[in-house]
């Protein structure tokens, strides 16, 4: 028997996330209709811990948080249709610091169309298609570099606000000496109160799970992995899952068991299921996600509910799903840092992940500015009350807390996290997998 009150802190500290960047019954509430007709909870129904994170990190009111999240989804839908109609005229879309939507275009004709629909427009030299082509070329170039050189490149992403691709490079002699191929244009190198219902006792997204390669009692404490539960889901057959991060599976491709930790006796932790699938940079999808197939104990514990929370706090009901839109407000849940909030900084990021065998893989996702610490991997990211993504990585994984992370990283642009879009996970996973919502 192990005393995990003493050891648990060591486990959490040792189970850092992949460094991909430089840098009981849930309370019910009636959905309200936001500006884009996306059902979300009312501001009064948000958990107190989430309200605190919104006002602390975003410095806006809970209602403005919901309104901006809804505007972002409306903008995302419009941008998708606009791009299909004007493939060479669309250059990106985002929510500005003032909360207003902006559409970037390459021609005055496209600008007139967007303005007619009521959007603020900005003329940009390169289309979104052109930026994505450049990003693909950049990653092809990175993949061709020697490992000791490629390892100095943290990530590449599309900066729609500045209409360019940004390569984040380690501030090292090798990084500073990198010469971009002349064929890569449009690239910049950067050296890097009250409400919500009662606290729930059963497990939810944002809470802790532990996992091992073998039998739990035979696994040394230092080899037990700690991650956060993500969104609860269900497939066409009615099988329940939890959607988490792929790198949380300690044996990729194997059905590693997943447990709810018993803080008094880790060997007596309850198994709630096992990884049925995990993907970390698979060339077919370039995602970092896992599906935890829940057993009867996991379902009975409450992991069939459409809710998340941060670090054992008040539950937040999930009302639908969303897509990343630059500038959209986001909040992430996690077992280490609870609820923290920020905005989507880039809706398309590609980063190189180096494996233990010396190979490298590409991870696709979106960038956010919410502080994320070691152990938060796999946790849920929401915009408003909509499921947006799963936490994959962070530039603050080694920090003891978000206060220190924000102070240390402020000169380098602040905290950054990598999210994997839940829409991409659902589309890739198949079997009719869906995120559970309170409309189910």
C-alpha positions as a Markdown table, in Angstrom:
| # | Residue | x | y | z |
|---|---|---|---|---|
| 1 | Unk | 0.0 | 0.0 | 0.0 |
| 2 | Unk | 1.3 | 3.4 | -0.9 |
| 3 | Unk | 0.7 | 6.7 | 0.8 |
| 4 | Unk | -0.3 | 8.9 | -2.1 |
| 5 | Unk | -1.0 | 12.0 | 0.0 |
| 6 | Unk | 2.8 | 12.3 | 0.0 |
| 7 | Unk | 3.4 | 10.8 | -3.4 |
| 8 | Unk | 0.6 | 12.3 | -5.4 |
| 9 | Unk | 2.3 | 15.7 | -5.7 |
| 10 | Unk | 5.4 | 13.9 | -7.0 |
| 11 | Unk | 3.3 | 12.1 | -9.6 |
| 12 | Unk | 1.7 | 15.3 | -10.9 |
| 13 | Unk | 5.0 | 17.1 | -11.0 |
| 14 | Unk | 6.6 | 14.3 | -12.9 |
| 15 | Unk | 3.8 | 13.8 | -15.4 |
| 16 | Unk | 4.5 | 16.9 | -17.5 |
| 17 | Unk | 2.7 | 17.4 | -20.8 |
| 18 | Unk | 4.4 | 17.2 | -24.1 |
| 19 | Unk | 6.0 | 20.6 | -24.7 |
| 20 | Unk | 4.5 | 21.5 | -28.0 |
| 21 | Unk | 4.9 | 25.3 | -27.7 |
| 22 | Unk | 7.8 | 27.5 | -26.9 |
| 23 | Unk | 6.6 | 29.1 | -24.7 |
| 24 | Unk | -23.9 | 12.8 | -8.6 |
| 25 | Unk | -26.5 | 14.6 | -11.0 |
| 26 | Unk | -25.2 | 17.8 | -12.5 |
| 27 | Unk | -27.1 | 20.9 | -12.0 |
| 28 | Unk | -29.5 | 21.6 | -14.9 |
| 29 | Unk | -30.2 | 25.0 | -16.5 |
| 30 | Unk | -32.3 | 26.0 | -19.4 |
| 31 | Unk | -30.4 | 26.9 | -22.5 |
| 32 | Unk | -30.7 | 30.5 | -23.8 |
| 33 | Unk | -30.3 | 31.6 | -27.4 |
| 34 | Unk | -27.2 | 33.6 | -28.2 |
| 35 | Unk | -26.9 | 35.9 | -31.2 |
| 36 | Unk | -26.1 | 33.0 | -33.6 |
| 37 | Unk | -29.0 | 30.8 | -32.3 |
| 38 | Unk | -26.4 | 28.5 | -30.7 |
| 39 | Unk | -27.9 | 27.2 | -27.4 |
| 40 | Unk | -25.8 | 28.2 | -24.4 |
| 41 | Unk | -26.4 | 28.6 | -20.7 |
| 42 | Unk | -27.3 | 31.9 | -19.2 |
| 43 | Unk | -24.5 | 33.9 | -17.5 |
| 44 | Unk | -26.2 | 33.2 | -14.1 |
| 45 | Unk | -25.9 | 29.4 | -14.7 |
| 46 | Unk | -22.1 | 29.5 | -15.1 |
| 47 | Unk | -20.0 | 27.9 | -12.3 |
| 48 | Unk | -18.5 | 30.3 | -9.8 |
| 49 | Unk | -15.0 | 29.1 | -10.6 |
| 50 | Unk | -15.5 | 29.7 | -14.3 |
| 51 | Unk | -16.9 | 33.2 | -13.6 |
| 52 | Unk | -13.8 | 34.0 | -11.6 |
| 53 | Unk | -11.5 | 32.8 | -14.4 |
| 54 | Unk | -13.4 | 34.8 | -17.0 |
| 55 | Unk | -13.2 | 38.1 | -15.1 |
| 56 | Unk | -9.7 | 37.4 | -14.0 |
| 57 | Unk | -8.1 | 36.3 | -17.3 |
| 58 | Unk | -10.3 | 37.9 | -19.9 |
| 59 | Unk | -11.4 | 41.0 | -17.9 |
| 60 | Unk | -14.9 | 40.9 | -19.4 |
| 61 | Unk | -18.2 | 40.0 | -17.9 |
| 62 | Unk | -19.7 | 36.5 | -18.1 |
| 63 | Unk | -22.4 | 37.7 | -20.4 |
| 64 | Unk | -19.8 | 39.3 | -22.7 |
| 65 | Unk | -17.9 | 36.0 | -22.7 |
| 66 | Unk | -21.0 | 34.2 | -23.9 |
| 67 | Unk | -21.8 | 36.8 | -26.5 |
| 68 | Unk | -18.3 | 36.8 | -27.9 |
| 69 | Unk | -18.3 | 33.0 | -28.1 |
| 70 | Unk | -21.6 | 33.1 | -30.0 |
| 71 | Unk | -20.3 | 35.8 | -32.4 |
| 72 | Unk | -17.3 | 33.7 | -33.1 |
| 73 | Unk | -19.3 | 30.7 | -34.1 |
| 74 | Unk | -21.6 | 32.9 | -36.3 |
| 75 | Unk | -18.4 | 34.4 | -37.9 |
| 76 | Unk | -16.9 | 30.9 | -38.4 |
| 77 | Unk | -20.0 | 29.7 | -40.3 |
| 78 | Unk | -20.1 | 32.8 | -42.4 |
| 79 | Unk | -16.4 | 32.6 | -43.2 |
| 80 | Unk | -16.7 | 29.0 | -44.3 |
| 81 | Unk | -19.4 | 29.9 | -46.8 |
| 82 | Unk | -17.6 | 33.1 | -47.9 |
| 83 | Unk | -14.4 | 31.2 | -48.5 |
| 84 | Unk | -16.2 | 28.6 | -50.6 |
| 85 | Unk | -17.7 | 31.3 | -52.8 |
| 86 | Unk | -14.5 | 33.5 | -52.9 |
| 87 | Unk | -11.6 | 31.0 | -52.6 |
| 88 | Unk | -9.0 | 33.6 | -53.8 |
| 89 | Unk | -10.6 | 36.6 | -52.0 |
| 90 | Unk | -10.8 | 35.3 | -48.5 |
| 91 | Unk | -7.8 | 35.9 | -46.2 |
| 92 | Unk | -9.1 | 35.0 | -42.7 |
| 93 | Unk | -11.6 | 36.1 | -40.0 |
| 94 | Unk | -11.3 | 36.8 | -36.3 |
| 95 | Unk | -12.9 | 38.5 | -33.3 |
| 96 | Unk | -11.2 | 41.8 | -32.5 |
| 97 | Unk | -10.1 | 42.9 | -29.1 |
| 98 | Unk | -13.3 | 44.9 | -28.9 |
| 99 | Unk | -15.4 | 41.8 | -29.5 |
| 100 | Unk | -16.4 | 42.7 | -33.0 |
| 101 | Unk | -16.0 | 40.3 | -36.0 |
| 102 | Unk | -13.6 | 41.1 | -38.8 |
| 103 | Unk | -13.2 | 39.5 | -42.3 |
| 104 | Unk | -10.0 | 39.9 | -44.2 |
| 105 | Unk | -10.1 | 39.9 | -48.0 |
| 106 | Unk | -7.7 | 40.3 | -50.9 |
| 107 | Unk | -10.0 | 42.3 | -53.3 |
| 108 | Unk | -12.3 | 45.3 | -53.1 |
| 109 | Unk | -15.0 | 43.1 | -54.6 |
| 110 | Unk | -14.8 | 40.6 | -51.8 |
| 111 | Unk | -14.7 | 43.5 | -49.3 |
| 112 | Unk | -17.9 | 44.8 | -50.6 |
| 113 | Unk | -19.6 | 41.4 | -50.2 |
| 114 | Unk | -18.5 | 41.1 | -46.6 |
| 115 | Unk | -19.4 | 44.6 | -45.8 |
| 116 | Unk | -22.8 | 44.1 | -47.3 |
| 117 | Unk | -23.3 | 41.2 | -44.8 |
| 118 | Unk | -22.5 | 43.7 | -42.0 |
| 119 | Unk | -18.8 | 42.7 | -41.3 |
| 120 | Unk | -15.9 | 45.0 | -40.8 |
| 121 | Unk | -13.3 | 44.2 | -43.5 |
| 122 | Unk | -9.5 | 44.4 | -43.9 |
| 123 | Unk | -7.6 | 44.2 | -47.1 |
| 124 | Unk | -4.7 | 41.6 | -47.0 |
| 125 | Unk | -2.2 | 40.7 | -49.7 |
| 126 | Unk | -2.4 | 36.9 | -49.3 |
| 127 | Unk | -5.4 | 34.6 | -49.4 |
| 128 | Unk | -6.1 | 32.0 | -46.7 |
| 129 | Unk | -5.4 | 29.3 | -49.4 |
| 130 | Unk | -2.0 | 31.0 | -50.0 |
| 131 | Unk | -1.2 | 31.0 | -46.3 |
| 132 | Unk | -2.1 | 27.4 | -45.9 |
| 133 | Unk | 0.1 | 26.5 | -48.9 |
| 134 | Unk | 3.0 | 28.4 | -47.3 |
| 135 | Unk | 2.4 | 26.6 | -44.0 |
| 136 | Unk | 2.5 | 23.2 | -45.8 |
| 137 | Unk | 5.8 | 24.2 | -47.5 |
| 138 | Unk | 7.3 | 25.3 | -44.2 |
| 139 | Unk | 6.5 | 22.0 | -42.6 |
| 140 | Unk | 7.9 | 20.1 | -45.6 |
| 141 | Unk | 11.1 | 22.1 | -45.2 |
| 142 | Unk | 11.3 | 21.5 | -41.4 |
| 143 | Unk | 10.8 | 17.7 | -42.0 |
| 144 | Unk | 13.8 | 17.7 | -44.3 |
| 145 | Unk | 16.2 | 19.3 | -41.8 |
| 146 | Unk | 18.6 | 17.2 | -39.6 |
| 147 | Unk | 17.1 | 16.3 | -36.3 |
| 148 | Unk | 19.4 | 18.6 | -34.2 |
| 149 | Unk | 18.3 | 21.5 | -36.4 |
| 150 | Unk | 14.6 | 20.7 | -36.6 |
| 151 | Unk | 14.5 | 20.3 | -32.8 |
| 152 | Unk | 15.1 | 24.0 | -32.5 |
| 153 | Unk | 11.8 | 24.8 | -34.3 |
| 154 | Unk | 8.9 | 24.8 | -31.8 |
| 155 | Unk | 5.9 | 25.3 | -34.2 |
| 156 | Unk | 4.6 | 27.0 | -37.3 |
| 157 | Unk | 1.2 | 28.7 | -37.4 |
| 158 | Unk | -0.9 | 31.0 | -39.5 |
| 159 | Unk | -1.2 | 34.6 | -38.1 |
| 160 | Unk | -4.4 | 35.8 | -39.8 |
| 161 | Unk | -4.2 | 39.2 | -38.1 |
| 162 | Unk | -0.8 | 39.9 | -39.8 |
| 163 | Unk | -1.5 | 37.8 | -42.9 |
| 164 | Unk | 1.6 | 35.6 | -42.6 |
| 165 | Unk | 3.0 | 32.3 | -41.3 |
| 166 | Unk | 5.0 | 32.5 | -38.1 |
| 167 | Unk | 7.8 | 30.1 | -37.3 |
| 168 | Unk | 8.6 | 29.9 | -33.6 |
| 169 | Unk | 12.3 | 29.1 | -33.2 |
| 170 | Unk | 14.3 | 28.4 | -30.0 |
| 171 | Unk | 16.5 | 31.4 | -29.1 |
| 172 | Unk | 19.7 | 29.4 | -29.5 |
| 173 | Unk | 22.8 | 29.6 | -31.7 |
| 174 | Unk | 21.3 | 27.0 | -34.1 |
| 175 | Unk | 17.9 | 28.7 | -34.0 |
| 176 | Unk | 19.3 | 32.1 | -34.7 |
| 177 | Unk | 21.4 | 30.7 | -37.6 |
| 178 | Unk | 18.5 | 29.2 | -39.5 |
| 179 | Unk | 18.1 | 30.3 | -43.1 |
| 180 | Unk | 14.7 | 30.0 | -44.6 |
| 181 | Unk | 14.5 | 28.8 | -48.2 |
| 182 | Unk | 13.9 | 31.6 | -50.6 |
| 183 | Unk | 10.8 | 29.9 | -51.9 |
| 184 | Unk | 9.0 | 30.5 | -48.6 |
| 185 | Unk | 7.2 | 33.8 | -48.7 |
| 186 | Unk | 5.0 | 35.5 | -46.1 |
| 187 | Unk | 7.0 | 34.0 | -43.3 |
| 188 | Unk | 8.1 | 35.6 | -40.0 |
| 189 | Unk | 10.6 | 33.9 | -37.6 |
| 190 | Unk | 9.8 | 34.6 | -33.9 |
| 191 | Unk | 12.3 | 33.9 | -31.1 |
| 192 | Unk | 10.3 | 32.8 | -28.9 |
| 193 | Unk | -19.7 | 35.5 | -8.3 |
| 194 | Unk | -22.0 | 32.7 | -7.3 |
| 195 | Unk | -24.1 | 30.5 | -9.6 |
| 196 | Unk | -23.8 | 27.3 | -11.5 |
| 197 | Unk | -25.2 | 25.0 | -8.9 |
| 198 | Unk | -23.6 | 22.8 | -6.3 |
| 199 | Unk | -20.2 | 21.1 | -6.4 |
| 200 | Unk | -20.5 | 17.6 | -7.8 |
| 201 | Unk | -18.9 | 14.6 | -6.2 |
| 202 | Unk | -18.7 | 12.2 | -9.1 |
| 203 | Unk | -16.0 | 12.5 | -11.8 |
| 204 | Unk | -16.4 | 14.9 | -14.7 |
| 205 | Unk | -14.2 | 16.4 | -17.5 |
| 206 | Unk | -11.4 | 18.4 | -15.9 |
| 207 | Unk | -10.9 | 15.8 | -13.1 |
| 208 | Unk | -7.9 | 13.6 | -12.6 |
| 209 | Unk | -7.3 | 10.2 | -14.0 |
| 210 | Unk | -4.3 | 8.0 | -13.8 |
| 211 | Unk | -3.0 | 5.3 | -16.1 |
| 212 | Unk | -0.2 | 2.7 | -16.4 |
| 213 | Unk | 1.3 | 0.3 | -18.9 |
| 214 | Unk | 0.8 | -2.7 | -16.6 |
| 215 | Unk | -0.8 | -3.6 | -13.4 |
| 216 | Unk | -1.3 | -0.6 | -11.1 |
| 217 | Unk | 0.0 | -2.3 | -7.8 |
| 218 | Unk | 3.2 | -3.3 | -9.6 |
| 219 | Unk | 3.8 | 0.1 | -11.2 |
| 220 | Unk | 6.3 | 2.5 | -9.4 |
| 221 | Unk | 4.7 | 5.8 | -8.4 |
| 222 | Unk | 7.1 | 7.7 | -10.7 |
| 223 | Unk | 5.8 | 5.7 | -13.7 |
| 224 | Unk | 2.1 | 6.4 | -13.1 |
| 225 | Unk | 0.8 | 9.0 | -15.7 |
| 226 | Unk | -1.5 | 11.7 | -14.6 |
| 227 | Unk | -3.9 | 13.5 | -17.0 |
| 228 | Unk | -7.3 | 15.2 | -17.1 |
| 229 | Unk | -10.6 | 13.8 | -18.3 |
| 230 | Unk | -12.0 | 15.6 | -21.3 |
| 231 | Unk | -15.5 | 15.6 | -22.8 |
| 232 | Unk | -17.9 | 12.7 | -22.3 |
| 233 | Unk | -19.1 | 11.1 | -25.6 |
| 234 | Unk | -21.2 | 8.3 | -26.9 |
| 235 | Unk | -21.2 | 6.4 | -30.2 |
| 236 | Unk | -24.0 | 5.0 | -32.4 |
| 237 | Unk | -24.2 | 1.8 | -30.3 |
| 238 | Unk | -24.6 | 3.6 | -27.1 |
| 239 | Unk | -21.1 | 2.9 | -25.9 |
| 240 | Unk | -19.8 | 5.7 | -23.5 |
| 241 | Unk | -16.3 | 7.3 | -23.9 |
| 242 | Unk | -14.3 | 10.1 | -22.5 |
| 243 | Unk | -12.3 | 12.1 | -25.1 |
| 244 | Unk | -8.9 | 13.0 | -23.9 |
| 245 | Unk | -5.3 | 13.5 | -25.2 |
| 246 | Unk | -3.5 | 10.8 | -27.2 |
| 247 | Unk | -0.1 | 11.3 | -25.4 |
| 248 | Unk | -1.8 | 10.5 | -22.1 |
| 249 | Unk | -1.8 | 6.8 | -23.2 |
| 250 | Unk | 1.5 | 5.5 | -21.8 |
| 251 | Unk | 1.5 | 2.6 | -24.4 |
| 252 | Unk | 0.4 | 4.0 | -27.7 |
| 253 | Unk | -1.7 | 1.6 | -29.6 |
| 254 | Unk | -2.4 | -0.5 | -26.5 |
| 255 | Unk | -5.5 | -0.6 | -24.3 |
| 256 | Unk | -3.8 | 0.9 | -21.1 |
| 257 | Unk | -6.2 | 0.9 | -18.1 |
| 258 | Unk | -7.6 | 4.1 | -16.8 |
| 259 | Unk | -8.3 | 4.7 | -13.1 |
| 260 | Unk | -9.9 | 7.3 | -10.8 |
| 261 | Unk | -7.2 | 7.8 | -8.2 |
| 262 | Unk | -7.9 | 6.7 | -4.6 |
| 263 | Unk | -6.0 | 9.4 | -2.7 |
| 264 | Unk | -5.6 | 7.3 | 0.3 |
| 265 | Unk | -4.4 | 4.1 | -1.4 |
| 266 | Unk | -3.4 | 4.4 | -5.1 |
| 267 | Unk | -3.4 | 0.6 | -5.4 |
| 268 | Unk | -7.1 | 0.6 | -4.6 |
| 269 | Unk | -8.0 | 3.1 | -7.4 |
| 270 | Unk | -11.1 | 2.2 | -9.3 |
| 271 | Unk | -10.7 | 1.3 | -13.0 |
| 272 | Unk | -13.2 | 3.2 | -15.1 |
| 273 | Unk | -12.2 | 1.9 | -18.5 |
| 274 | Unk | -9.2 | 1.7 | -20.9 |
| 275 | Unk | -7.9 | 3.5 | -23.9 |
| 276 | Unk | -9.6 | 2.0 | -27.0 |
| 277 | Unk | -7.8 | 4.3 | -29.4 |
| 278 | Unk | -5.0 | 6.9 | -29.1 |
| 279 | Unk | -3.4 | 8.9 | -31.9 |
| 280 | Unk | -0.3 | 11.1 | -31.5 |
| 281 | Unk | 0.7 | 12.7 | -34.9 |
| 282 | Unk | -0.6 | 9.8 | -37.0 |
| 283 | Unk | 0.0 | 10.9 | -40.6 |
| 284 | Unk | -3.6 | 10.1 | -41.4 |
| 285 | Unk | -5.0 | 12.7 | -39.0 |
| 286 | Unk | -2.0 | 14.6 | -37.4 |
| 287 | Unk | -4.0 | 14.8 | -34.1 |
| 288 | Unk | -3.3 | 14.2 | -30.5 |
| 289 | Unk | -6.3 | 12.5 | -29.0 |
| 290 | Unk | -7.5 | 9.4 | -27.3 |
| 291 | Unk | -10.8 | 7.7 | -26.6 |
| 292 | Unk | -11.2 | 6.1 | -23.2 |
| 293 | Unk | -13.8 | 3.3 | -23.5 |
| 294 | Unk | -15.7 | 3.5 | -20.2 |
| 295 | Unk | -16.8 | 0.4 | -18.4 |
| 296 | Unk | -19.9 | 0.1 | -16.2 |
| 297 | Unk | -18.1 | 1.5 | -13.2 |
| 298 | Unk | -17.1 | 4.6 | -15.2 |
| 299 | Unk | -20.6 | 5.2 | -16.5 |
| 300 | Unk | -22.1 | 4.6 | -13.0 |
| 301 | Unk | -19.6 | 7.0 | -11.5 |
| 302 | Unk | -21.2 | 9.7 | -13.7 |
| 303 | Unk | -19.1 | 9.9 | -16.9 |
| 304 | Unk | -22.2 | 9.7 | -19.0 |
| 305 | Unk | -23.1 | 13.3 | -18.2 |
| 306 | Unk | -22.7 | 16.3 | -20.6 |
| 307 | Unk | -20.6 | 18.3 | -18.1 |
| 308 | Unk | -17.1 | 19.4 | -17.2 |
| 309 | Unk | -15.5 | 21.3 | -14.4 |
| 310 | Unk | -12.1 | 22.5 | -13.3 |
| 311 | Unk | -10.3 | 20.7 | -10.5 |
| 312 | Unk | -13.3 | 19.2 | -8.7 |
| 313 | Unk | -15.3 | 22.4 | -8.7 |
| 314 | Unk | -18.8 | 23.3 | -9.9 |
| 315 | Unk | -20.1 | 21.6 | -13.1 |
| 316 | Unk | -20.6 | 23.4 | -16.4 |
| 317 | Unk | -23.2 | 21.9 | -18.7 |
| 318 | Unk | -22.1 | 21.5 | -22.3 |
| 319 | Unk | -24.7 | 22.7 | -24.7 |
| 320 | Unk | -23.1 | 22.0 | -28.2 |
| 321 | Unk | -19.9 | 22.0 | -30.1 |
| 322 | Unk | -17.8 | 24.7 | -31.8 |
| 323 | Unk | -14.9 | 25.5 | -34.1 |
| 324 | Unk | -11.8 | 27.6 | -33.4 |
| 325 | Unk | -12.1 | 31.2 | -34.5 |
| 326 | Unk | -9.2 | 33.7 | -33.9 |
| 327 | Unk | -10.1 | 36.0 | -31.0 |
| 328 | Unk | -12.9 | 33.8 | -29.7 |
| 329 | Unk | -12.8 | 33.6 | -25.9 |
| 330 | Unk | -11.9 | 30.2 | -24.5 |
| 331 | Unk | -11.7 | 28.6 | -21.1 |
| 332 | Unk | -10.0 | 25.3 | -20.3 |
| 333 | Unk | -10.6 | 22.9 | -17.5 |
| 334 | Unk | -7.9 | 20.8 | -15.9 |
| 335 | Unk | -7.0 | 18.8 | -12.8 |
| 336 | Unk | -4.0 | 21.0 | -12.0 |
| 337 | Unk | -4.9 | 24.6 | -12.8 |
| 338 | Unk | -8.7 | 24.3 | -12.7 |
| 339 | Unk | -10.5 | 26.9 | -15.0 |
| 340 | Unk | -8.3 | 29.4 | -16.8 |
| 341 | Unk | -9.3 | 31.5 | -19.8 |
| 342 | Unk | -7.8 | 33.3 | -22.8 |
| 343 | Unk | -8.6 | 33.6 | -26.5 |
| 344 | Unk | -7.9 | 31.6 | -29.7 |
| 345 | Unk | -4.6 | 33.0 | -30.9 |
| 346 | Unk | -4.3 | 30.9 | -34.1 |
| 347 | Unk | -6.9 | 28.5 | -35.6 |
| 348 | Unk | -4.4 | 26.4 | -37.5 |
| 349 | Unk | -1.1 | 25.4 | -35.9 |
| 350 | Unk | 1.3 | 22.7 | -36.9 |
| 351 | Unk | 4.1 | 21.6 | -34.6 |
| 352 | Unk | 6.8 | 19.0 | -34.8 |
| 353 | Unk | 6.8 | 16.3 | -32.1 |
| 354 | Unk | 10.0 | 14.3 | -31.6 |
| 355 | Unk | 9.5 | 10.7 | -30.3 |
| 356 | Unk | 11.7 | 8.5 | -28.1 |
| 357 | Unk | 12.8 | 6.5 | -31.1 |
| 358 | Unk | 14.2 | 9.5 | -32.9 |
| 359 | Unk | 11.3 | 9.9 | -35.3 |
| 360 | Unk | 9.2 | 13.1 | -35.6 |
| 361 | Unk | 5.5 | 13.7 | -36.1 |
| 362 | Unk | 3.4 | 16.7 | -37.0 |
| 363 | Unk | 0.5 | 17.7 | -34.6 |
| 364 | Unk | -2.3 | 19.9 | -36.0 |
| 365 | Unk | -4.4 | 22.0 | -33.7 |
| 366 | Unk | -5.2 | 25.6 | -32.6 |
| 367 | Unk | -3.4 | 27.9 | -30.3 |
| 368 | Unk | -4.9 | 29.6 | -27.2 |
| 369 | Unk | -3.6 | 31.9 | -24.5 |
| 370 | Unk | -5.2 | 30.1 | -21.5 |
| 371 | Unk | -2.6 | 29.1 | -18.8 |
| 372 | Unk | -2.1 | 25.3 | -18.8 |
| 373 | Unk | 0.1 | 23.3 | -16.4 |
| 374 | Unk | 1.4 | 19.8 | -16.2 |
| 375 | Unk | -1.4 | 17.3 | -15.6 |
| 376 | Unk | -4.0 | 19.5 | -17.5 |
| 377 | Unk | -3.4 | 17.4 | -20.7 |
| 378 | Unk | -6.6 | 15.9 | -22.0 |
| 379 | Unk | -8.8 | 18.4 | -20.3 |
| 380 | Unk | -11.7 | 20.1 | -22.0 |
| 381 | Unk | -11.5 | 23.5 | -23.7 |
| 382 | Unk | -14.8 | 25.4 | -24.2 |
| 383 | Unk | -15.9 | 28.6 | -25.8 |
| 384 | Unk | -19.0 | 29.9 | -24.1 |
| 385 | Unk | -20.6 | 26.6 | -23.1 |
| 386 | Unk | -19.7 | 24.9 | -26.3 |
| 387 | Unk | -17.1 | 22.0 | -26.6 |
| 388 | Unk | -14.2 | 23.4 | -28.6 |
| 389 | Unk | -11.2 | 21.1 | -28.0 |
| 390 | Unk | -8.9 | 18.9 | -25.9 |
| 391 | Unk | -5.7 | 20.2 | -24.3 |
| 392 | Unk | -2.6 | 18.8 | -25.9 |
| 393 | Unk | 0.4 | 21.0 | -24.8 |
| 394 | Unk | 1.6 | 24.2 | -23.3 |
| 395 | Unk | 4.6 | 26.5 | -22.8 |
| 396 | Unk | 3.9 | 26.6 | -19.1 |
| 397 | Unk | 3.9 | 22.9 | -18.3 |
| 398 | Unk | 6.9 | 23.2 | -16.0 |
| 399 | Unk | 5.5 | 26.1 | -13.9 |
| 400 | Unk | 4.3 | 25.5 | -10.4 |
| 401 | Unk | 1.3 | 27.7 | -10.9 |
| 402 | Unk | -0.3 | 30.1 | -13.4 |
| 403 | Unk | 0.8 | 33.3 | -11.4 |
| 404 | Unk | 4.4 | 32.4 | -11.8 |
| 405 | Unk | 3.9 | 31.2 | -15.4 |
| 406 | Unk | 2.4 | 34.5 | -16.4 |
| 407 | Unk | 5.2 | 36.5 | -14.8 |
| 408 | Unk | 8.0 | 34.5 | -16.3 |
| 409 | Unk | 6.5 | 34.2 | -19.8 |
| 410 | Unk | 5.2 | 37.8 | -20.1 |
| 411 | Unk | 8.3 | 39.0 | -21.9 |
| 412 | Unk | 7.8 | 36.2 | -24.5 |
| 413 | Unk | 4.2 | 36.9 | -25.2 |
| 414 | Unk | 2.5 | 35.2 | -22.2 |
| 415 | Unk | 1.2 | 31.7 | -21.8 |
| 416 | Unk | 0.1 | 29.6 | -24.7 |
| 417 | Unk | -1.7 | 26.3 | -25.1 |
| 418 | Unk | -2.3 | 23.9 | -27.9 |
| 419 | Unk | -5.8 | 22.5 | -28.4 |
| 420 | Unk | -7.0 | 19.7 | -30.6 |
| 421 | Unk | -10.4 | 20.6 | -32.2 |
| 422 | Unk | -13.1 | 18.3 | -31.0 |
| 423 | Unk | -14.8 | 18.5 | -34.3 |
| 424 | Unk | -11.7 | 17.0 | -36.0 |
| 425 | Unk | -11.6 | 14.3 | -33.4 |
| 426 | Unk | -15.3 | 13.3 | -33.9 |
| 427 | Unk | -14.9 | 13.3 | -37.7 |
| 428 | Unk | -11.8 | 11.1 | -37.5 |
| 429 | Unk | -12.9 | 8.7 | -34.8 |
| 430 | Unk | -16.0 | 7.5 | -36.7 |
| 431 | Unk | -18.6 | 5.1 | -35.3 |
| 432 | Unk | -21.0 | 8.0 | -34.9 |
| 433 | Unk | -19.0 | 9.4 | -31.9 |
| 434 | Unk | -20.6 | 12.5 | -30.6 |
| 435 | Unk | -19.9 | 14.8 | -27.6 |
| 436 | Unk | -22.6 | 14.6 | -25.0 |
| 437 | Unk | -24.6 | 17.8 | -24.6 |
| 438 | Unk | -27.6 | 18.7 | -22.4 |
| 439 | Unk | -29.7 | 18.5 | -25.5 |
| 440 | Unk | -29.3 | 14.7 | -25.7 |
